[in-house]
Amino acid sequence: MSLLSPEICQCPLEESPSALADAPLYGGAILFMVLLEKYIKGRCAINDPCRRVHSVDTVAADYDFIVVGGGSAGAIVAGRLSENTTFNVLLLEAGDEAPVATQVPSFYTSFWADVRYSWGFHTVPEDYCHNQDGKGCSWPIGKVLGGSSVLNGMMYHRGHAADYDDWVTAGATGWSWEENLPYFDMNEGNKQIGSLVSAEYHSDKGPMPVQQFRHQPPFTYELLSAISEAGLPVIADMNDPNTPEGFAVAQTFNENGQRVTPARAYLKPHAERPNLSVKVNATVTRVLFDGNQATSVEYVDKDGAIRTVRANKEIILSAGALNSPHILLHSGIGPRETLEKFNIPVIADLPAGKNLRNHYGMALFFTFTKLNNTRILDWNALTEYLLELNGPMTSTGITQLTGLAYSSLADRSRKQPDLQFFFGGFIADESINGVINETVPDSPQGRDITVIAALLSPYAIGNLTLNSSDPLDPPLFYPGYFEDARDLVMLGDGARYIQRIFNTTVLREKFGVEVNSRYTSQCTSETWSAEWVECMARVQTDPQNHQIGTAAIGTVVDTQLRVNQVTGLRVIDASVMPTQVSGNPQGPVMMVAERGAAFIKTYWEQNQCL
């Protein structure tokens, strides 16, 4: 059999939509990308047809539990609830099933602008993101089974103990670091305990595989050399509480050279778990009430028909920090003045949509003039991936390198870094014809690198609100970026860290690094001055799509994630996190989901007769 012929798998391969060919990033015009997708869909280990979860054709009139949203939280909640075979669970997802190509780590940015798999949200335009042609900041939130875990960079971080002290202070009694640890452990399946990380700070028991990518571009280690030369710490494990500050090659959610999402890890095919039904292309518009008792959800199906389904026990909103509060508002749960403005009957006057928080920062761009700007993705990389599930396609390039540091405003005694750095480049994500050493067209000599300084504890606090009474009309997002001048002070500190790294001997002399002038034309002040940094921050604003807080514990939900003033309704996702974690949030979101599912199971298993 030819390497490029489809394999014969235990379960039949199913034809799925061509995601790469029609993705906006590629424009449907790159033959190599079309062929590549065909080949990866024909590999049993990648397509994984026996484990794929498919949408049910028919939704019953009622279920014990209805989970809204199949992302990092919702997939876990639905999966855990369905472990009790006496529970009948429905998971409603607004998007479609994830295409096979999303499992390839190097394609992680390919679908950000693809409205088939992303909500396509933008903030209200203000004095930030001036590189977006007046559209505001782009927030590529996953609209797909798996949610944003299908689109993100897969980094695993639990945050720091002080983050959860802040939660408790904000009203989340019982959510301290120590009380959350069992649920982190329940989720994490670390593959490098003993070889890279310690069992003291990790678990190998959970369904989410955590380990470094199989491939690191050699330039990753040149950057680590520069970081060390700059006097900054290089660490092995960013989750070790003894090393809260430092740069590391991150562990990520991956296995067998592929992305693993909670949807892949927690949801079982209907044949294996018949009490779990998954319905995709079902956009929930509101929760319906009998008095203050949540009884049903209304959703719009693929054909545009409005349907309702009843929950006999509970409804769980896990649609994310932007969509869960939007559903709450249209259901009559939110600020009274907002609801009355749009003639929505008030069920509960609660601050849903307030306290919108997000990590954000700025992107800086560099050119390494002594490196050729050639494609990483070629026939060699594809062959290595098809034969061995190894090579450049198994990673996110140098994006897997990240660093945590303190700004001048941080309290170091809390071991809670407030800056994070991300690098971009050397990723196998695009090619015209797959030939070796294919040059990037219309690009000057030299390889381009991006560096992002992100604020982990920004002072910006925004809100989302309704744009109209139509639940299919996206809400308005006001993130509050740069409204507090302290955020610019912190970003100035972040810029100085980057300047130190890129002014090292190894990067200047060996690689000829220069600031990339193609991205600085709007900022005419002296490079690295405070004025230049502020200008770059407002032009090249980089939101991290780590939104949280819009249905926070202590204000909208109680400590068991039940919506206040009503019964039968919980929110279990990033919405409930009252303040930010100092790191990548997918790990904490999954911890929240594990705890929320445990609250529900414990209650109803003790009250089975209800």
ZASELO-789950 format. One record per residue (C-alpha): residue number from 1; residue in one letter; x, z, y. Coordinates in pm, 1 decimal. Layout:
   n res        u        w        v
 NUM   A        X        Z        Y
...
***
This chain:
   n res        u        w        v
   1   M      0.0      0.0      0.0
   2   S    126.6    -83.9    347.9
   3   L    222.1    200.8    577.6
   4   L    -27.1     68.5    827.0
   5   S   -315.7     27.0    580.8
   6   P   -587.6    296.1    572.6
   7   E   -530.1    556.7    303.9
   8   I   -780.1    638.2     29.6
   9   C   -883.7    996.8    102.1
  10   Q  -1073.1   1256.0   -100.7
  11   C  -1366.0   1206.8    137.3
  12   P  -1442.1    861.9    282.0
  13   L  -1283.5    778.5    615.5
  14   E  -1546.5    734.3    881.9
  15   E  -1526.5    483.9   1163.5
  16   S  -1526.4    666.2   1495.8
  17   P  -1530.8    533.5   1852.3
  18   S  -1207.6    391.3   1993.6
  19   A  -1108.4    662.2   2236.5
  20   L   -764.5    544.9   2349.7
  21   A   -853.6    180.8   2406.1
  22   D  -1127.9    272.8   2651.3
  23   A   -963.0    575.2   2813.1
  24   P   -918.8    534.5   3191.9
  25   L   -547.1    608.1   3157.2
  26   Y   -496.4    291.3   2953.4
  27   G   -776.0     69.1   3078.5
  28   G   -840.6    -93.8   2741.1
  29   A   -559.4   -342.0   2801.1
  30   I   -274.6   -207.1   2590.3
  31   L   -267.8   -366.1   2246.2
  32   F    -11.9   -120.2   2111.0
  33   M   -237.1    176.2   2193.1
  34   V   -531.9      7.9   2020.3
  35   L   -323.9    -52.2   1707.4
  36   L   -180.5    299.9   1720.6
  37   E   -524.6    457.2   1722.3
  38   K   -633.4    241.2   1428.9
  39   Y   -332.9    355.7   1227.0
  40   I   -372.8    729.0   1296.1
  41   K   -745.5    712.0   1211.7
  42   G   -646.9    570.4    872.6
  43   R   -431.4    870.1    772.6
  44   C   -604.5   1134.9    561.2
  45   A   -396.9   1421.9    701.3
  46   I   -494.5   1331.9   1058.8
  47   N   -851.4   1207.3   1022.3
  48   D   -919.9   1499.8    786.8
  49   P  -1259.5   1359.9    680.0
  50   C  -1345.6   1644.1    440.8
  51   R  -1334.9   1905.5    716.8
  52   R  -1501.8   1716.9    999.4
  53   V  -1814.1   1879.9   1142.1
  54   H  -2095.7   1639.9   1217.6
  55   S  -2409.9   1674.7   1422.5
  56   V  -2739.0   1739.0   1244.4
  57   D  -3006.7   1476.2   1284.6
  58   T  -3295.1   1719.0   1322.0
  59   V  -3312.9   2050.2   1507.0
  60   A  -3557.7   2302.5   1364.0
  61   A  -3818.0   2478.8   1577.3
  62   D  -3631.9   2809.5   1572.8
  63   Y  -3309.0   2982.6   1471.9
  64   D  -3191.7   3341.1   1469.4
  65   F  -2914.3   3264.2   1716.7
  66   I  -2859.5   2975.7   1956.1
  67   V  -2506.3   2930.6   2089.0
  68   V  -2475.0   2706.9   2393.7
  69   G  -2139.0   2530.5   2416.3
  70   G  -1891.6   2442.1   2142.4
  71   G  -1564.7   2514.7   2323.0
  72   S  -1298.2   2779.8   2271.0
  73   A  -1555.1   3060.9   2282.8
  74   G  -1871.8   2899.9   2147.9
  75   A  -1710.2   2757.8   1835.1
  76   I  -1578.3   3103.8   1747.4
  77   V  -1909.7   3277.5   1816.7
  78   A  -2106.3   3027.4   1607.8
  79   G  -1849.1   3030.5   1329.5
  80   R  -1830.5   3408.3   1309.1
  81   L  -2209.2   3458.0   1322.1
  82   S  -2259.9   3206.0   1042.8
  83   E  -2027.6   3409.1    818.8
  84   N  -2334.4   3626.0    764.0
  85   T  -2537.1   3399.3    537.6
  86   T  -2861.6   3570.9    635.7
  87   F  -2819.2   3448.5    993.3
  88   N  -2941.9   3101.5   1087.0
  89   V  -2727.7   2965.7   1371.8
  90   L  -2762.3   2661.9   1599.1
  91   L  -2471.5   2544.3   1814.6
  92   L  -2568.0   2309.1   2099.0
  93   E  -2288.4   2104.3   2256.4
  94   A  -2339.2   1879.1   2558.7
  95   G  -2058.2   1643.4   2458.1
  96   D  -1985.2   1441.1   2148.2
  97   E  -1761.7   1505.6   1851.2
  98   A  -1390.4   1496.9   1935.1
  99   P  -1223.1   1162.7   1856.7
 100   V   -932.9   1169.5   1612.9
 101   A   -686.0   1070.5   1886.2
 102   T   -736.1   1405.9   2061.4
 103   Q   -561.4   1575.7   1769.5
 104   V   -231.9   1407.2   1862.9
 105   P    -54.3   1655.7   2093.9
 106   S    119.8   1391.0   2304.0
 107   F   -215.0   1248.9   2416.4
 108   Y   -322.6   1574.2   2579.1
 109   T   -365.0   1422.8   2928.7
 110   S   -519.0   1097.6   2808.0
 111   F   -878.9   1213.3   2833.2
 112   W   -874.9   1424.9   3148.4
 113   A  -1040.9   1151.7   3354.8
 114   D  -1254.6   1022.8   3069.1
 115   V  -1618.5   1109.7   3142.6
 116   R  -1702.3   1064.8   2774.0
 117   Y  -1509.0   1385.8   2701.3
 118   S  -1474.9   1555.2   3041.5
 119   W  -1738.7   1676.3   3287.8
 120   G  -1555.2   1502.9   3572.0
 121   F  -1600.6   1796.1   3809.2
 122   H  -1445.9   1803.1   4157.8
 123   T  -1434.1   2082.9   4410.1
 124   V  -1590.4   2048.0   4752.4
 125   P  -1321.4   1873.8   4965.4
 126   E  -1143.5   2111.5   5200.3
 127   D   -783.8   2166.5   5314.8
 128   Y   -625.1   2114.4   4973.7
 129   C   -576.6   1835.3   4717.3
 130   H   -515.5   1578.6   4991.5
 131   N   -374.5   1345.8   4724.5
 132   Q   -726.0   1299.3   4581.3
 133   D   -860.2   1058.4   4844.2
 134   G  -1106.4   1307.4   4989.2
 135   K  -1272.3   1386.0   4656.9
 136   G  -1157.4   1747.6   4634.0
 137   C   -956.2   1879.7   4341.2
 138   S  -1021.3   1731.0   3999.4
 139   W  -1120.3   1987.5   3737.9
 140   P  -1109.4   1814.2   3395.5
 141   I  -1329.4   2046.7   3191.6
 142   G  -1396.3   1947.2   2831.4
 143   K  -1736.0   1796.9   2751.7
 144   V  -1678.2   1759.9   2378.5
 145   L  -1700.2   1964.1   2061.1
 146   G  -1399.7   2190.5   2112.6
 147   G  -1442.6   2202.0   2490.4
 148   S  -1132.7   2230.2   2705.7
 149   S   -926.9   2323.0   2399.1
 150   V   -940.2   1947.7   2327.5
 151   L   -778.1   1870.0   2665.0
 152   N   -537.1   2153.3   2740.0
 153   G   -165.4   2197.3   2671.8
 154   M   -233.1   2435.5   2379.0
 155   M     -9.8   2723.0   2496.8
 156   Y    -67.5   3061.9   2337.4
 157   H    -43.0   3365.0   2561.6
 158   R   -224.3   3696.7   2546.1
 159   G   -154.5   3804.5   2901.5
 160   H     -9.1   4144.2   2985.8
 161   A   -137.5   4499.2   2948.2
 162   A   -181.4   4537.7   3324.7
 163   D   -424.9   4245.0   3325.1
 164   Y   -669.2   4444.8   3115.7
 165   D   -611.4   4760.0   3319.7
 166   D   -744.9   4547.9   3606.1
 167   W  -1048.7   4455.9   3394.4
 168   V  -1125.2   4821.3   3330.0
 169   T  -1088.5   4899.1   3699.9
 170   A  -1334.2   4616.7   3774.9
 171   G  -1594.3   4775.2   3545.3
 172   A  -1504.4   4646.9   3198.9
 173   T  -1488.9   4988.6   3032.8
 174   G  -1364.0   4956.8   2675.8
 175   W  -1170.8   4634.6   2740.5
 176   S   -822.1   4779.2   2775.9
 177   W   -516.0   4615.8   2620.7
 178   E   -516.8   4852.9   2324.0
 179   E   -889.2   4806.1   2262.4
 180   N   -854.4   4426.1   2274.5
 181   L   -555.1   4400.6   2040.2
 182   P   -753.7   4397.8   1712.5
 183   Y   -946.2   4093.9   1833.6
 184   F   -632.5   3907.7   1939.0
 185   D   -499.0   3978.5   1590.1
 186   M   -823.9   3863.5   1430.1
 187   N   -778.8   3521.9   1591.4
 188   E   -403.0   3453.1   1573.6
 189   G   -236.0   3300.4   1267.5
 190   N    127.4   3296.2   1374.1
 191   K    359.3   3085.8   1156.9
 192   Q    689.7   3209.0   1303.0
 193   I    675.8   3583.5   1254.1
 194   G   1017.3   3698.4   1147.6
 195   S   1192.2   3374.9   1243.9
 196   L   1106.8   3362.8   1615.6
 197   V    862.2   3640.6   1703.5
 198   S    792.1   3994.2   1588.9
 199   A    498.0   4113.3   1381.5
 200   E    478.2   4400.9   1628.5
 201   Y    329.2   4165.3   1886.7
 202   H    166.8   3898.1   1671.1
 203   S    -67.2   3848.1   1376.9
 204   D    -56.1   3599.2   1092.6
 205   K   -410.0   3677.4    970.6
 206   G   -627.4   3465.7   1199.9
 207   P   -756.1   3109.1   1161.7
 208   M   -581.7   2969.9   1472.9
 209   P   -231.2   2846.9   1377.5
 210   V     27.4   2942.3   1639.2
 211   Q    382.9   2810.0   1642.2
 212   Q    617.2   2596.3   1845.7
 213   F    568.4   2221.2   1831.5
 214   R    770.6   2039.6   1568.5
 215   H    951.9   1836.4   1834.2
 216   Q   1132.3   1931.0   2153.5
 217   P   1290.7   1655.8   2365.4
 218   P   1666.8   1721.1   2396.1
 219   F   1620.8   1742.8   2772.5
 220   T   1424.1   2065.1   2715.7
 221   Y   1752.4   2238.6   2641.0
 222   E   1923.9   2083.5   2942.1
 223   L   1653.0   2244.2   3153.4
 224   L   1703.7   2575.8   2977.9
 225   S   2076.0   2549.2   3057.0
 226   A   1991.2   2491.0   3422.4
 227   I   1750.1   2786.1   3420.8
 228   S   2022.1   3007.1   3276.1
 229   E   2274.5   2876.3   3530.0
 230   A   2025.5   2963.8   3804.8
 231   G   2037.4   3325.6   3686.7
 232   L   1686.4   3330.1   3543.1
 233   P   1613.6   3482.4   3201.4
 234   V   1560.6   3264.9   2894.5
 235   I   1346.0   3442.7   2635.5
 236   A   1220.6   3372.9   2284.0
 237   D    864.6   3504.8   2308.2
 238   M    651.6   3505.7   2620.6
 239   N    410.3   3744.9   2441.0
 240   D    671.0   4015.5   2390.9
 241   P    575.3   4292.3   2639.5
 242   N    943.3   4382.8   2671.2
 243   T   1016.9   4040.3   2820.8
 244   P    732.0   3975.1   3063.8
 245   E    958.3   3760.9   3285.0
 246   G   1146.5   3455.8   3164.1
 247   F   1140.9   3095.0   3048.9
 248   A   1063.0   2993.2   2692.2
 249   V    961.8   2707.9   2467.7
 250   A    604.6   2820.4   2417.9
 251   Q    420.6   2868.2   2095.2
 252   T    106.6   2657.5   2082.9
 253   F   -207.2   2595.0   1878.6
 254   N    -82.4   2331.6   1637.0
 255   E    -33.4   2264.6   1266.2
 256   N     91.7   1965.0   1068.8
 257   G    191.0   1796.1   1392.3
 258   Q   -161.2   1816.9   1534.5
 259   R   -364.6   2004.5   1790.7
 260   V   -590.8   2270.4   1640.7
 261   T   -899.5   2372.8   1835.5
 262   P  -1138.1   2659.4   1757.2
 263   A  -1392.9   2392.7   1662.5
 264   R  -1157.9   2269.9   1389.3
 265   A  -1059.0   2621.1   1281.7
 266   Y  -1394.2   2804.0   1287.9
 267   L  -1671.7   2554.4   1231.6
 268   K  -1743.7   2452.0    875.1
 269   P  -1920.9   2134.0    759.0
 270   H  -2291.7   2187.5    698.9
 271   A  -2243.1   2141.3    324.4
 272   E  -2008.6   2441.9    318.9
 273   R  -2215.9   2657.9    551.6
 274   P  -2579.0   2540.9    550.8
 275   N  -2687.6   2823.4    781.1
 276   L  -2484.5   2668.0   1066.1
 277   S  -2627.3   2362.4   1243.6
 278   V  -2430.5   2179.3   1513.0
 279   K  -2606.9   1944.9   1753.2
 280   V  -2395.8   1735.2   1990.6
 281   N  -2508.0   1537.8   2296.3
 282   A  -2749.6   1821.1   2371.0
 283   T  -2718.6   1932.5   2733.2
 284   V  -2878.9   2272.9   2784.6
 285   T  -3055.9   2293.4   3119.2
 286   R  -3209.8   2640.8   3121.0
 287   V  -3301.4   2950.6   2923.7
 288   L  -3674.7   3019.1   2902.5
 289   F  -3817.7   3371.0   2929.0
 290   D  -4127.8   3566.8   2833.6
 291   G  -4115.4   3832.2   3102.4
 292   N  -3753.4   3946.1   3089.8
 293   Q  -3705.6   3850.2   2723.2
 294   A  -3503.2   3533.6   2664.0
 295   T  -3694.4   3331.8   2406.8
 296   S  -3584.1   2967.5   2404.5
 297   V  -3349.3   2711.6   2548.0
 298   E  -3439.5   2379.1   2699.7
 299   Y  -3203.2   2087.8   2647.0
 300   V  -3181.5   1715.3   2707.9
 301   D  -3089.5   1506.5   2406.3
 302   K  -2888.7   1185.9   2382.5
 303   D  -3195.4    975.1   2456.9
 304   G  -3287.9   1175.4   2766.5
 305   A  -3579.2   1356.5   2604.0
 306   I  -3638.3   1719.5   2706.5
 307   R  -3664.0   1950.4   2405.4
 308   T  -3691.6   2324.0   2343.3
 309   V  -3579.0   2543.3   2056.8
 310   R  -3657.9   2909.8   2001.7
 311   A  -3418.4   3196.2   1927.2
 312   N  -3560.0   3474.3   1712.8
 313   K  -3275.6   3715.3   1787.8
 314   E  -3040.7   3610.9   2071.1
 315   I  -2924.8   3327.5   2292.6
 316   I  -2553.7   3315.6   2368.8
 317   L  -2419.7   3115.0   2662.7
 318   S  -2065.5   2998.2   2586.8
 319   A  -2065.9   2690.9   2808.7
 320   G  -1764.0   2801.0   3012.3
 321   A  -1700.3   2954.0   3352.8
 322   L  -1851.6   2656.1   3535.6
 323   N  -2148.4   2565.8   3317.7
 324   S  -2268.5   2907.7   3196.7
 325   P  -2344.9   3033.3   3550.1
 326   H  -2501.2   2695.9   3631.1
 327   I  -2741.2   2743.2   3339.6
 328   L  -2807.2   3102.8   3446.8
 329   L  -2897.6   2992.1   3798.4
 330   H  -3142.9   2730.6   3677.7
 331   S  -3289.4   2993.0   3443.0
 332   G  -3369.2   3226.7   3731.3
 333   I  -3065.8   3453.0   3703.3
 334   G  -2854.6   3454.6   4016.3
 335   P  -2848.9   3551.1   4383.0
 336   R  -3205.3   3575.3   4507.3
 337   E  -3134.3   3376.1   4824.0
 338   T  -2995.4   3086.4   4619.7
 339   L  -3282.3   3079.9   4372.6
 340   E  -3550.2   3100.1   4640.8
 341   K  -3380.9   2820.9   4836.4
 342   F  -3443.7   2589.7   4539.8
 343   N  -3784.0   2736.9   4444.8
 344   I  -3657.5   2879.9   4116.9
 345   P  -3853.5   3190.2   4006.3
 346   V  -3626.9   3495.9   4012.2
 347   I  -3586.6   3662.7   3673.6
 348   A  -3284.7   3874.9   3772.7
 349   D  -3108.5   3902.4   4108.0
 350   L  -2746.6   3897.9   3989.5
 351   P  -2425.6   3746.3   4135.5
 352   A  -2396.1   3459.9   3885.7
 353   G  -2158.6   3199.7   4023.8
 354   K  -1975.3   3445.6   4247.8
 355   N  -1619.3   3567.0   4178.3
 356   L  -1494.2   3218.5   4083.4
 357   R  -1122.9   3260.3   4017.2
 358   N   -863.3   3009.1   3905.2
 359   H   -489.4   2980.6   3866.5
 360   Y   -363.9   2719.9   4110.2
 361   G    -45.9   2610.8   4281.0
 362   M    149.3   2301.5   4374.1
 363   A    331.1   2018.3   4199.9
 364   L    678.7   1904.2   4301.7
 365   F    837.6   1581.9   4184.3
 366   F   1197.2   1496.2   4099.0
 367   T   1389.5   1190.7   3985.1
 368   F   1691.3   1208.6   3754.1
 369   T   1881.3    907.1   3879.4
 370   K   2130.7    902.0   3591.5
 371   L   1859.5    869.8   3325.0
 372   N   1679.6    549.1   3233.4
 373   N   1303.8    560.6   3280.4
 374   T   1198.4    433.9   2937.4
 375   R    889.0    498.0   2729.8
 376   I    904.8    776.2   2472.7
 377   L    621.8    627.4   2268.9
 378   D    735.2    330.2   2055.0
 379   W    710.5    196.5   1700.1
 380   N    977.6    442.7   1584.1
 381   A    778.1    738.0   1718.1
 382   L    458.7    605.4   1561.3
 383   T    624.2    546.5   1224.2
 384   E    774.1    895.4   1225.1
 385   Y    432.2   1039.1   1300.0
 386   L    251.9    837.6   1032.2
 387   L    511.9    907.9    761.7
 388   E    616.2   1264.7    840.3
 389   L    377.9   1401.9   1105.8
 390   N    688.0   1464.5   1311.4
 391   G    863.4   1335.1   1619.6
 392   P    766.3   1296.1   1987.3
 393   M    395.7   1250.7   1917.8
 394   T    374.8   1605.8   1780.0
 395   S    447.8   1766.8   2117.2
 396   T    372.6   1760.5   2488.7
 397   G    726.1   1664.7   2592.7
 398   I    889.2   1915.1   2824.8
 399   T    547.0   2058.4   2912.6
 400   Q    597.5   2302.2   2625.5
 401   L    864.4   2471.2   2838.5
 402   T    714.5   2731.7   3067.7
 403   G    829.4   3030.6   3268.4
 404   L    685.7   3354.6   3407.2
 405   A    828.4   3518.9   3718.1
 406   Y    751.6   3760.1   4000.5
 407   S    679.2   3672.7   4362.5
 408   S    785.3   3896.1   4648.1
 409   L    431.8   4041.0   4651.3
 410   A    432.9   4147.3   4285.6
 411   D    467.3   4506.4   4165.9
 412   R    736.3   4469.7   3899.5
 413   S    665.8   4815.8   3760.8
 414   R    336.1   4684.3   3621.0
 415   K    511.7   4415.5   3411.9
 416   Q    256.3   4165.4   3537.6
 417   P    426.8   3845.5   3657.9
 418   D    229.6   3652.0   3916.8
 419   L    399.5   3310.4   3898.4
 420   Q    409.7   3058.4   3615.3
 421   F    605.5   2733.0   3597.7
 422   F    520.0   2418.3   3405.5
 423   F    728.8   2105.3   3356.3
 424   G    606.6   1751.7   3297.5
 425   G    786.2   1453.0   3148.6
 426   F    935.3   1302.4   2830.5
 427   I    591.9   1272.6   2671.3
 428   A    496.5   1009.7   2414.2
 429   D    162.8    918.0   2566.5
 430   E    168.2    550.6   2663.3
 431   S    328.7    216.8   2580.4
 432   I    262.5   -150.9   2650.3
 433   N    401.3   -303.5   2332.1
 434   G    584.1    -26.0   2147.9
 435   V    930.6   -180.4   2168.0
 436   I   1231.4     51.0   2172.4
 437   N   1359.0    138.0   2523.0
 438   E   1060.8    -21.1   2694.9
 439   T   1106.4     40.1   3066.2
 440   V    833.2    182.1   3285.6
 441   P    715.6   -100.2   3515.4
 442   D    722.8    -71.5   3895.0
 443   S    937.6    237.5   3876.8
 444   P   1270.4    287.7   4053.0
 445   Q   1582.7    368.9   3856.4
 446   G   1568.4    716.7   3714.5
 447   R   1337.0    932.5   3507.9
 448   D   1060.4   1122.0   3684.8
 449   I    991.7   1490.2   3621.0
 450   T    711.9   1710.0   3754.2
 451   V    737.5   2085.0   3810.8
 452   I    436.9   2303.4   3890.4
 453   A    449.5   2648.7   4044.2
 454   A    117.8   2819.5   3965.0
 455   L    -22.2   3145.1   4102.0
 456   L   -132.5   3379.9   3824.2
 457   S   -277.9   3642.6   4057.2
 458   P   -394.3   3441.8   4358.5
 459   Y   -590.7   3608.7   4633.2
 460   A   -826.7   3311.6   4649.7
 461   I  -1176.2   3396.6   4525.2
 462   G  -1442.9   3129.7   4541.9
 463   N  -1792.4   3064.0   4418.5
 464   L  -2014.4   2798.4   4269.4
 465   T  -2369.4   2734.4   4373.6
 466   L  -2651.5   2490.9   4314.7
 467   N  -2649.9   2148.6   4473.9
 468   S  -3016.2   2085.2   4394.7
 469   S  -3300.9   2201.2   4173.0
 470   D  -3206.8   1934.3   3915.4
 471   P  -3017.6   2108.6   3630.5
 472   L  -2836.2   1782.3   3550.7
 473   D  -2691.4   1770.4   3902.3
 474   P  -2342.3   1931.2   3896.6
 475   P  -2302.6   2249.0   4100.1
 476   L  -2090.0   2279.8   4411.7
 477   F  -1750.6   2444.0   4365.8
 478   Y  -1581.6   2631.0   4650.2
 479   P  -1252.4   2766.2   4510.1
 480   G  -1124.5   2928.1   4831.6
 481   Y   -775.5   2782.1   4795.0
 482   F   -528.6   2895.0   5064.6
 483   E   -790.8   3091.3   5255.6
 484   D   -569.5   3397.5   5210.1
 485   A   -222.7   3340.5   5357.6
 486   R    -63.8   3556.5   5087.7
 487   D   -111.7   3273.0   4840.6
 488   L    118.3   3056.7   5052.4
 489   V    377.2   3336.3   5058.4
 490   M    369.5   3346.6   4678.1
 491   L    398.1   2968.9   4654.1
 492   G    695.9   2979.8   4889.6
 493   D    860.2   3215.5   4641.5
 494   G    770.2   2975.8   4360.2
 495   A    930.9   2688.2   4548.4
 496   R   1252.8   2887.2   4586.4
 497   Y   1268.0   2943.2   4210.6
 498   I   1230.7   2569.0   4157.4
 499   Q   1493.0   2495.3   4420.1
 500   R   1737.2   2726.8   4242.0
 501   I   1683.3   2551.4   3910.1
 502   F   1713.1   2199.2   4047.7
 503   N   2017.8   2280.1   4257.6
 504   T   2224.7   2374.0   3952.2
 505   T   2541.8   2191.4   3859.1
 506   V   2405.1   2062.9   3530.6
 507   L   2108.1   1890.7   3695.2
 508   R   2287.7   1766.7   4007.1
 509   E   2610.7   1639.0   3854.5
 510   K   2512.2   1542.4   3501.0
 511   F   2170.5   1396.1   3581.6
 512   G   2176.8   1317.4   3954.5
 513   V   1854.4   1501.0   4037.6
 514   E   1680.6   1422.7   4366.4
 515   V   1346.4   1517.0   4519.4
 516   N   1117.3   1219.7   4456.5
 517   S   1038.7   1078.8   4800.4
 518   R    737.6    881.7   4675.2
 519   Y    537.1   1206.6   4676.9
 520   T    659.1   1361.4   5002.9
 521   S    563.8   1100.6   5263.6
 522   Q    288.3   1319.1   5412.3
 523   C    524.7   1615.4   5454.4
 524   T    784.6   1539.9   5721.0
 525   S    932.9   1886.6   5779.6
 526   E   1274.6   1973.7   5642.6
 527   T   1267.1   1977.6   5263.7
 528   W   1221.3   2328.8   5122.2
 529   S   1126.9   2477.2   5461.1
 530   A    815.6   2695.5   5475.7
 531   E    631.7   2418.1   5662.7
 532   W    727.0   2161.3   5398.2
 533   V    618.7   2390.6   5113.8
 534   E    280.0   2454.4   5275.9
 535   C    230.2   2083.2   5334.0
 536   M    322.3   1999.9   4974.8
 537   A     92.0   2276.5   4850.6
 538   R   -201.9   2131.3   5041.2
 539   V   -124.6   1769.8   4947.3
 540   Q    -10.2   1816.4   4586.7
 541   T   -239.3   2108.3   4504.1
 542   D   -241.9   2170.8   4133.2
 543   P   -543.1   2357.6   3991.0
 544   Q   -477.5   2481.7   3640.5
 545   N   -836.2   2456.5   3513.6
 546   H   -824.2   2822.1   3413.9
 547   Q  -1153.6   2912.7   3580.3
 548   I  -1298.1   3256.3   3505.8
 549   G  -1513.5   3534.1   3643.1
 550   T  -1848.1   3377.5   3736.8
 551   A  -2058.1   3606.7   3515.4
 552   A  -1825.0   3902.5   3514.7
 553   I  -1842.6   4220.5   3311.3
 554   G  -1961.5   4493.3   3545.4
 555   T  -2172.9   4267.1   3764.9
 556   V  -2361.4   4001.9   3565.3
 557   V  -2311.1   4127.6   3209.3
 558   D  -2255.8   4471.9   3060.9
 559   T  -1957.4   4575.6   2851.6
 560   Q  -2117.3   4424.6   2539.7
 561   L  -2166.0   4095.7   2727.7
 562   R  -2544.3   4129.6   2751.2
 563   V  -2689.5   3985.3   3071.4
 564   N  -2812.3   4268.8   3290.7
 565   Q  -3184.0   4317.9   3361.0
 566   V  -3293.5   4092.9   3070.4
 567   T  -3289.5   4110.2   2691.3
 568   G  -3191.5   3863.3   2423.1
 569   L  -2924.2   3686.9   2628.6
 570   R  -2546.5   3722.1   2635.6
 571   V  -2261.6   3533.5   2798.6
 572   I  -1948.7   3503.2   2587.0
 573   D  -1678.3   3290.8   2746.4
 574   A  -1431.7   3292.8   3037.5
 575   S  -1719.5   3366.6   3276.4
 576   V  -1715.1   3734.4   3178.8
 577   M  -1347.5   3796.6   3257.6
 578   P  -1362.3   3989.8   3587.7
 579   T  -1002.2   3918.8   3693.0
 580   Q   -736.8   3677.3   3580.4
 581   V   -480.4   3715.9   3306.8
 582   S   -117.6   3651.5   3394.0
 583   G    -67.6   3355.6   3162.9
 584   N   -251.2   3077.8   2984.7
 585   P   -609.4   3193.8   2921.9
 586   Q   -717.9   3026.1   2596.8
 587   G   -587.8   3318.0   2388.5
 588   P   -780.1   3577.1   2594.9
 589   V  -1093.9   3360.1   2591.8
 590   M  -1079.8   3351.0   2211.7
 591   M  -1030.2   3727.7   2205.3
 592   V  -1345.0   3765.2   2418.3
 593   A  -1530.3   3542.5   2171.2
 594   E  -1414.4   3746.9   1873.2
 595   R  -1526.7   4070.0   2041.7
 596   G  -1857.2   3922.4   2153.4
 597   A  -1935.4   3791.4   1804.2
 598   A  -1844.3   4131.9   1659.1
 599   F  -2083.4   4305.9   1901.5
 600   I  -2367.3   4079.6   1787.2
 601   K  -2291.8   4103.4   1415.6
 602   T  -2259.8   4480.7   1426.4
 603   Y  -2589.0   4524.7   1611.1
 604   W  -2797.7   4293.2   1395.3
 605   E  -2640.0   4392.3   1065.1
 606   Q  -2739.0   4748.7   1149.4
 607   N  -3087.4   4635.5   1250.2
 608   Q  -3162.5   4365.8    991.7
 609   C  -3530.5   4449.1    987.0
 610   L  -3574.5   4366.3   1356.5
***
